[in-house]
């Protein structure tokens, strides 16, 4: 009889997953192109090696026992780790990461990001890209928490975060804008805070997962509609649902077409300094190196901040 170590092979764990997902030995056999007796025999061998019952066979359905559920959970983790090891080996051999995750703040031009993605895929890399929409302090947190390898549009100073490097992306001005049919649109002169406070503000939620996050430009007691992205904020303001500060390059086409009105306010103008940051490594992969090389280009940095789709 095989020992537990000999029985716990990737094939055996994959078979366990197949039976659990299919709900019966016969269904799993059809899915795998095997005869049912072969599936039953291999599961029985695994049970004998571990000296446990993995499936309750008292009904027509193959229901996992508590031991089977535990093995399914841990087996999935082991299979994922095997895949990760294979990917790390591949990276060592080719220099390309198996996956690169980029956190992109929603003030950044999505169209320019997609142009960069298109150019990246033109290299035919083995790296899989994953893009994350983030806002405010959530953009940096995605990086510091290990959920992203690169963050573009960081509005907070990375400070002394261990293993994080950063560089300036550029500055972006914010203007207060409302729809032409909004009550504040026809009012002349700079708008004071007590007048702004009487009207609903549209705010982008901080995507930070730990802590309360930050809010910008809101006043105590003011009605607030909170939306997930800067694009959603812009949409809400175009509909006249409220007012708020938005990136000037993003609203410029809508102001030019008359769909939004920029209002002067008494409070100080907001100018945000954005950065991009990445997780440092003594031997960065080729994918991260490529993206960092693009971000060194001044025209690319300007486009990421200022080249938004026109209305």
Buried (B, 14 or more C-beta within 10 A) or exposed (E): EBEEEEBBEEEBBEBBBBBBEBEBBBBBBBEBEBEBEEBBEBBEBBBEBBEBEBBEBEEEEBBBBEBBEEBBEEBBEBBEEEEEEEBEEBBEEBBBBBBBBBBBBBBBBBEBBEBBBEEBEEEEBBBEBEBBBBBBBBBBBBBBEEBBBBBBBBBBEBEEBEEBBBEEBBEBBBBBBBBEEBEBBEEEEEBEEEBBBEBBBBBBBBBBEEEEBEBBBBEEEBEBBBBEBBBBBBEBBBEBBBBBBBBBBBBBBBBEEEBBBBBEBEBEEBEBEBBBBBBEEEEBBBBBEBBBEBBEEEEBBBBBBBBBEEB
